[in-house]
Amino acid sequence: MAIRIPVKRLSGVYSFYFALLGIWVPYWGLYLADIGFDGRTIGVVFAISFLARILGPYFAAYFAEKTGSRVQVMRWLAWLSAASAIPLVYSSNLTVILVSVALYSFFWNAILPILEALTLDWFSEDPARYGQIRIWGSISFIALVMGLGELLANGSSASVPVILLATLVLLGVALSSVPEPSRTIAKHNGEGFRASLKQRHVIVFFLTAFLLQVSHGVYYALFSLFLEENSFSRSGISYLWALAVVAEVLMFWGMTRLFHRWKISTALPICLFLSTVRWVVLAYWVVDPAWVALTQLLHAFSYAAHHGASMIWLAQVIPAKAADKAQAFYAAICFGLGGAFGALIGGEIWLYSNLASFLFAACSSALALILWVLYMPRQPAIN
């Protein structure tokens, strides 16, 4: 009898998980600016949240392995994250904010790697279907970006921490209905994750993914401020964030067909190239809404296609028994360390030139492309 995949329940978890990003990424920096913090301090706060991704995923992977239950670990992480975010509602003190952000980010970021591993386990027969689940996270991101954009256009940003906390609570509720796989997932023979890390193509993959996320760290921390300093309204900023995620949604929607036809080993360097183009255009043509809109459409490639291709690449290259550790490493090194480095360096450069912050982002993704072209072994294409 065929195993029924809990598509709706997994989709619900992705929805609430990424709804929080619809609050955090576009509006947290604006909220901090409204309560008196400058660009450097905002960069530090975002960097703290990225750094939390370095240890959080390993924490989750360790306990998932020890308990044998990914879902139970995710539930605890969601409620601990919600509890850690409570001080953000009541305090504007920088120390309190830094501690609270560090704790809530640690627990919240720890959820995603084991959620991704769980989802890919359910879709082990056809990992290209991953986009059918992930798309709901993007849709919820759009809903929060648009809704909060209208709210902030008509009033204060003081409600941002409250909505953030409420979203974390709803994530905990959504996880309460997600089941563990009732079947044993077929495991491939092979050595563990440490052995995989000794292979050249794996090293190049993680290094280029790290550099791409350095560029996105600048974007997530400073894009809203960059637009506001170039005379964009907050409602206009929300529409531009939403446009990027519409492009992301369309990419996830078509991902199954796309990656049944498009070689992953070809898709990844193309995404790195288009990411470089994106940051150069944004840096030099930020005053033109049409060019900014084009850069947001490129989010379909710089994030969605690259992330989806990376998930499939990991599923094909890393032994299934090492999936949790591979996802933890990917989240920690790429999204965690890479994002933190980008936010910190981008924030420092911002003090001298906001345009130069995004040129730094372009250099980072360009370096990733160069490393891929020069050092990725000519291995058989992964399909």
N, C-alpha and C positions, 0 to 999 in steps of 0.2 A: 504493500500500500504506500502511495506517495506521501511524503512528509509535507504537511501544510506549513508554509512559511508565514510567520506572524507579520505580514507586510504592514498592516494598519498600525499595529502597536509600535513596531520599530519606527515607522514614519512619524508617529506622535512624539517619540523621544527625540528624534532628530529635529522636529519642529520646535520644541521648547528649548533644546540645547542651543540652536542657532538663533532663536528669537532673542536670546540674551546678547548675542553679538550685534543684533540690530539696535540694541540700546547702547552697548559698550563702545563699539567702534566709532559710529558717527557722532555720538552725543556726550560721551563721558569727558572728552577733552573740552568740549564747549561748557559743560557743567563746571569743570574745574576752573576754566577761565572766568566764568561768571562769579565764582566765589573767591577770586583774587589771585590765582596762580598763573605764572608765566609759562612760556613755551618750554624752557629747560625743565622746570618742575613737572610739567605735564609729560614730557618725554621720560622722566625718571619713573613716574607712576606707571606709565605703560610698560616700561622696561621691567619693572617689578612683576607685573602680571605675566610678561613673557618668560621671565626667569623661573617663575613658578612652574612652568611647563617642563622644566628640565628634570626636576625630582618627582613631580606629581605622577607622571606616567609610569615610572619605575615602581613607585609606591603601589599603584593600582595593579600592575602586572604581578608584583610579588604576592599580594594578598589574593588575587584571582587564582594564582597557581597553588597557594597554600590551602585555600578554602575549596577550590574546585568549582566555584560559582562566580562567574563574571557578573551576573545580574545582581546578586546580593551585594557584592562590593560596590557596584555602581549606585545602588540605592543609598548605601551609607554615605558615599561621597557626595551625592546630591544634597542630602540633609545637612551634612557638615558644612557644605558650601553655603547653603542658605543661612545657617546659624552664624557663619563667619561674616556674612555681608550685612548683618543687622546694624553694626555701628556706623555704616555708611549713611544710614537714614538719619542719624541723630547728630553726627559730628562733622565739622569742617576743619578740624585740626589736622595738620599734615601728617603728624606721626600716627594718629589713629587711622587715617586714610591709608597710609602705606602698609601698616600692619594688617588692616582688614582686607585690603586688596591682595596682599601676599597670601593670606590664608584662604580667602574664598577662591582665588585663582588656582592655588595649589590643588584644592579638592575638585573644583569644576573642571580644570584642564585634565585631571587624571581620568576623567570619565571617558573622553573621546577615544583614546587608543583601544581600550578594551571593547568599547561599543563598535568601533570599526572592525576589530577582529571577530566579534560576535556576528556582525552583519555579513562579513565575508565568509564566515563558516556556514551560515545559512545559505549563501549563494555560491558555495564552493564548486558546484557544477558549471556555473556560468558567472564569473566575477564581473563581467561587463554589465550585469543587471544592477550593480551597486548604485548606479545613477538613479534608478527608479525609487530608491529609498532616500538617497541624499538630497534629491530635489526638494523634498518637503522642508528641509532645513532652510533652503534658500528662499522658498515661498514665505515662510514665517519671518525670515529676516526682512523681506520687502515689506510685509505688513507692519512690523514694528518701526521700520525706518520711516515709512509714509505716515503712520499714525502719530508718531512722536514729532515728526517734522511739522505737522499742522499744529500740534499742541504747543510746541516751543515757539512757533511763529506768532502765536497769540498770547504768549505769557512767559512765565519764568521757567527755568530748567530745574527748579527745586524738586519736581516730581521724579526726576530721572533715577535717583537711588531707590525710591519706593517701588517703581516699576521693575527695576532690576531684581530687587528682593522677591517680588511677587512671581516673577518668571522662574526663579530658582525653586521656589516652592512648588510651582506647577510641574517643573521637571521631575522633582521627587515623586509627585503623584503619578506622572506618566510612567515612570520606571516601575511602579508597584504592580503593573499589569503585564510586564514583559516576561515571557518564559525563557528558561534555558532550552537549548536544543534537546529534544527528547530522543534523538538518535546519536549514534557515535559517528562523528565526522571522520571520513577516511583520511588518514595521515600518510604523507609521502615519506619515503625513506630518505635519510640524509642526516648530515651533522647539524649541530645546533647553530644558534645565531652567531656566536663568537667565531666559529669556523667560516661562516659566510662573510663576516667582516674582513677577513684576510684576503678576499678575492678582489681583484682590481676593479671590476665593473661595479661591485657593490660600493666600494669606497668612492668612486667617481659619482655614482648616483647620489649618495648622501651629501657629498660636498657640494654638488650643484644645487641640490634641493635646499641646503643651508643658505647658500648665497642668494637664491631666489627669495627666500623668506626674509633675509636681511633687507632686501629692497621693499618687501611688503611691510616690514616693521616700520619703515619711514612713512609709508602710505597710511597705515592704520592709525598711527599716532598723530600725524600732522596734516593729512589731506583736508579735513574740515577747516582747520585754522588757515591753511594755505588759500582756500577758496574765500574764506571770510575776509582775509586781508587783501583780497583782490576784488572786493565789492560784491561778492555773491551773498544773497539773502539766506537765512537759515532754512526757509522752505525750499529755496532753490538747491541748497546743499543736500537736503533730504531727497529731492527728486533725482539728483545725480548719483547718490548712493544707491537708490532704488534701481536706477538704470543699470548699474553694474551688476546688480543681483538678478535683474531680469535676464541679462545676457548669460549669467551663471546658470539660471534655471533652464534656459533654452539649451545650453550645452549639456547639462545633466540629463535633460529630457531626451536628447538625441544621442547620448553617450553610448548606449547599448549598440545601436546600429553603427555608429561611428567607429567604435573600437573592434567591431567585428570585421571592419574593412580597412582600418588604418593601423599600420604597424606602430606599436608602442615605442619602439626604438627610434622611429621617425617623429612621432608626436611630441616627445619630450623636448628635443632641441628646438623644434619650431615654436613651442610655447616659451622657451627661454628667449628666443629672438624677439617675439612679439612683446614680451614683457619689457625688454630693453627699449623698444620703440615707444611703448606706452609712457615710460617715465621721461624720456627725452621730449616727447610732444607735450606732456603735461608741464614740464619745467619751462619751456619756451613759449607756449601758447595758452597759458592759464587764463589770460584775460579774455579769451574768446570762448564763449559757452559751447559752440559747436565742436571745437577741438577737444575741450574737456569731456564732452559727451562721447566723442570717439574713443578717448582713452578709457572711459568707463566701460564701453562695449568690449574693449580688449581684455577686460576682466574674465571673459569667457575662456580665454586661453591662458593668461598669466596665472590664474588661480584654478578655475573649474577643470579645464582639460588637463592641466598639469597634475592637479591633485588626483583626478580620476585615473589618469594614466599611471601615476605613482602607486596607487592602490593595487592596480592590476599587475604592475611590474613586481611589487613586493609579493603578491600572492603567487606569481609564477616563479620567482627566483628564490625566495626564502622558504626553507622547509616549513610545512604547516605546523609542526610541533613547536617551532620558534616564532609563530605569528605574533603572540602577545608581546614578546620582547622586541621584535622588529618594529611593531607599531609604537611601542613605548620609546624606542630609540629615535624613530622618525619624528614623533611629536616633540621629544625633548631637544634633540639637536637642531632640527629644522625650524619648527614653529616656536620652540622655546628659546634656545640660544640664538638662533638666527633672528627671530623677531625682536628679542631684547637688544641685541647688538645694533640692529637697524634703528630702533627707537632711540637708543642712547646716543649713537653717533649722529643720527639725523637731528636730534634735539640740540646737540652741541653746535653743529654746523648752522642750524637755524638762527643762532644768535648773531651770525655774521651775514648770512644770505639764505633766505627761504628757498630761492631757486636752486642754490647749490645743494640743498638737502635732497632734492629730487634728482639732481645730476649724480649725486652719490648713489642713489638707488639704481639709476641706469647703469652706472659702472659696475655695481655688484652683480646685476643680472647678466650684463655683457661678459663679465669674467666667468660666470657659470657656463655660458654658451661656449666660450673659448676652451674651457677645461673639458667640456663634453666632447667637442669636436676633436681636440688633440689627444685626449687620454682614454676615452671610452673604447674598450677593445672592440674589434670588429666581430662581435659574437653573433650567432644566429639570431634573426629577428624574433622578438617575442610577440605573439599575436593574441 
